[in-house]
Amino acid sequence: MADSLVIVESPAKAKTIGKYLGKKYIVKASMGHVRDLPKSQMGVDVTSGFEPKYITIRGKGDVLKELRDAAKKVKRVYLAADPDREGEAIAWHLAHSLNIDHSGECRVVFNEITKQAVKEAFKNPRKIDMDLVNAQQARRILDRLVGYNISPLLWKKVKKGLSAGRVQSVTVKLIIDREKEVNAFVPEEYWSVTAHLASAGGAFEAKFYSYGQEKTELASEADVNKLLDHLKDGTFRITDVKRRERKRNPAAPFITSSLQQEAARKLNFRAAKTMMVAQQLYEGIDLGKEGTVGLITYMRTDSTRISQTAQEEAKTYIIDAYGQEYSLSEPRQFGKKEKAQDAHEAVRPTFVSYSPAALKEYLSRDQLKLYRLIWERFIASQMASAVLDTVTADIVSGDAVFRASGSQVKFPGFMKVYVEGTDDAQAEDDKMLPPLEAGQEVVAEQIEPKQHFTQPPPRYSEARLVKTLEELGIGRPSTYAPTLDTIQKRGYVALQERRFVPTELGEIVLGLMEEFFPEILDTKFTAKMEDDLDHIEEGKEAWVRVLEEFYDPFAKRLEVAEQHMQEVEIKDEVSDVICDKCNSPMVYKMGRYGKFLACSAFPDCRNTMPIVKEIGVTCPKCETGHIVERKSKKNRMFYGCNQYPDCDFVSWDKPLPRTCPKCSGMLVEKKGKGKNKGPSVQCVACDYEEETL
């Protein structure tokens, strides 16, 4: 007979924990929050200490009735929501709704859903931490004060459906500011000169470095011609060869933000998708005879800390799988990030022995991809450093100095398992050089000049934007994914080629915000608010005082905005395309994935069309249509015939305007896969393939 009720957030988590606790416990799910501020009104009394008005969330009445009925049948109720501010708030709301004494030891938390961790947690229940609850309340009320005051103003002055928020507004500003940098950028010309050299040991390349000792930039074609004249009939001689050994250390285990960044780089996962799949891995996967097992630790964390037990498990696995030389004599310690709360461990596998290969049959494709990323990153973080031999050689012709660099992996260490990705292009540093010695003469087989232009700063990808928000101290791990989703749903920004670009609507709203609510867009102000929330959690600040300090000046700005903000009319840009359903002109609209065409007769006609772009290739199937770029429902680019549905030709790879020289079949541009493979040209009908572009 069960004598205890355990309430968690999700059915999956309930199923996993129920198996660990046994028959004496009933485990049920609250399905997330059960109480919240009302949607129809502010729900905060700013004249009475910002007292919130909580109501039962619509649809949660039956859930609460089931939980109340279950609570009456047991001696004790445990609240086991997730181990963060939001989870603590859910536990507090449940305590109120079920008349549980929250000052009693009713709260249990665990960083991983494993049998050992869960049973240990129930040996050490604690009181609900009201500092954590108040920090979450303060965030919720702050967001309500901003959103429910500014949003109606934007509806009235611009258009309905808009919103503003502390974190989302700053995020939009970052994207718009970057777009301004891109548009204002003036490219500068520069040149490079590469010498293709041959030695007794083999061929290699060296780039022009300087005249004499100081590095020299080649700014124009005239500079290049001067250098080429200098090199005519000249000999090349190696004057200096430097060899050194260097160590490369692995990246730290994942925290929430780095997990989102790396999943975007390596798996092409959106931040929201990463968190959804990670939640599934955390709550538990059915492993057949072994039952449901939580495969990773809690995925909302800002700490790189690893438990001693996990480090010991990793060391044993590494020695068995790779050898003693790949293990560490002492566990590697990673530095604590500034302002990190360090409440939980890093994101890591709960059991190292569950390798991705061992779990392949139990995981979905996306689950396996993300689990492999987490598992490999953690194992690599506990492995020995890589050792590389680097060689730098100076080759001189007259006064001109060319430099060749290369490296060789002497000992792979952690690189045998995993190497961190990057958002930035990196110079190749793994080229092999032939044996080179000072005093050796080499032959210049070709001198190759190339013109280049400096590039503007890159637009934000999801990974780069999350990294920037984290560096600026804006938002918290749990807020990044919903923030990026919200600014797209509101139409403030769009994704083009996996990069954020602002829309006209986004620029208009930001302009109004900058004029009337500049402090909301101040990154330092927003970061300070996050610090204040941390101080509430730590018991160093009173949550009502933090709200008062924010609201008093905000209310004054709100009064000014209501009186002086001008109405803005956003006119649709009319295209030359005619609606094929009602013959009205189509207009350009902006959606979350970029521009599209919509009928100007909306709402009488709701026809929409994608904006198609021809690529200059005749359809190889019908030979009369033209190939155009299209996007799938998941926003993936593909290529199809503009005569669809009469012609159903489609291709994920970009067709080229020339045919295969071997069989006259269609040539396509293939995107490169793997570390050193770039795009290539391949024939779809035979084995013809050109060198990488």
Secondary structure, DSSP 8 states (H G I E B T S, - for coil): ---EEEEES-HHHHHHHHHHH-TTEEEEE--S-SEE--SSS--EETTTTTEE--EE-TT-HHHHHHHHHHHHTSSEEEE---SSHHHHHHHHHHHHHTT--TTSS-B---SB-SHHHHHHHHHS-B---HHHHHHHHHHHHHHHHHHHHHHHHHHHHT-TT----HHHHHHHHHHHHHHHHHHH----EEEEEEEEEEETTEEEEEEEEEETTEE--B-SHHHHHHHHHHHTT--EEEEEEEEEEEEE-----B-HHHHHHHHHHHH---HHHHHHHHHHHHH-EE-GGG-EE--BB-S--------HHHHHHHHHHHHHHH-GGGS-SS-------TT----S--B-BS-TTS-HHHHTTTS-HHHHHHHHHHHHHHHHHTS--EEEEEEEEEEEETTEEEEEEEEEEEE-GGGGT-----SS-------------TT-EEEEEEEEEEEEE--------HHHHHHHHHHHT-S-TTTHHHHHHHHHHTTSEEEETTEEEE-HHHHHHHHHHHHH-GGGG-HHHHHHHHHHHHHHHTTSS-HHHHHHHHHHHHHHHHHHHHHH--------EEEEEE-TTT--EEEEEEETTEEEEEETTTTT---EE---EEEEEE-TTTSSSEEEEEE-TT--EEEEETTTTT---EESSEEEEEE-TTT--EEEEE---STT---EEEESSSS-B----
